[in-house]
Amino acid sequence: MGNRQASDEPLVHLRQVVKQYNSLAGPVTALKGIDLQVWAGEFVAVTGKSGSGKTTLVNMIAGIDRSTSGEIVVAGVPVHKLSVDKAAEWRGRTVGVIFQFFQLLPTLSALQNVTLPMDFSRRYSLRQRWERGLALLTQLGIAEHAHKLPSAVSGGQQQRIAIARSLANDPLLLVADEPTGSLDSATAETVLSVFEDLVEQGKTVLVMTHDRDLARRATRTVTLADGAIVSDSAAAHE
C-alpha cells in the first residue's frame, strides 16, 4: 500500500462530483457522480482513454475548475466552495500541479521557475527561496542546470524542473496530468522513479495517465470510462 499514513479522514474526498460543459450540441457531462477517496501517502494512478474525464478530474481536485455539483474536500478544505482567487491561493499552498507539457516560463532559468511559486506565496524569505530551489533541483539530479533556460535542456530535464517547481511550497498533494505523455520511455522511467521516491518520502501523488507502466508502478489504479469510475484496484494492493 506504499506509505499510506493512519488517518481518520482521506486527504482527498470527492462525493458525487458532476461536471457539465456547454457545447454547440448541448450540455456534455464530463464527470458523472464521482466518489473517490485518496489517503495521505498513496501513489494513485487514474487511467482511461482520451475523453474519459481524467483531465477534468485533476482540474477539479486542484481547484483549477469548478464542479457543477457535488463536494470536493482536500486536506479538510471544501474546494468546491472557494472563489477563483481563494482557490488559486489555496492551490499555491496545498497542491503541486505537474503538466504534460511542463508549462515552464521560457524566459526564466530553471531555478527561477522553481522559486516562482514561493515568490507568489511569500512563504519563505528571498534567501530561503533560492536555497530551497537549489535543494529541490539537487534532489531531482539537475542542479547543474539551475541557471539554464528551459530551451537549453532536454524534455526529461524540463519535466524534472516542473516537478521541482511543484514541490516548491512543500504541498500535501502532487497531481500530474499525463506527466510522461511527451517523454521517451527511458526518460519516462526516470520520472517514474522520481514519483516513487517522493511517495517513499511521504508525499501523496495522484497521476492521470495513459501509461500502463506508470499505472502498474502506482500503489493503486483507478479507471475512468465516460466520466465514471469503472474500477478501483485499491483492495488488490492492500
Order of alpha helices (4+ residues) and beta strands (2+ residues): beta-beta-beta-alpha-beta-beta-alpha-beta-alpha-alpha-alpha-beta-alpha-beta-alpha-beta-beta-alpha
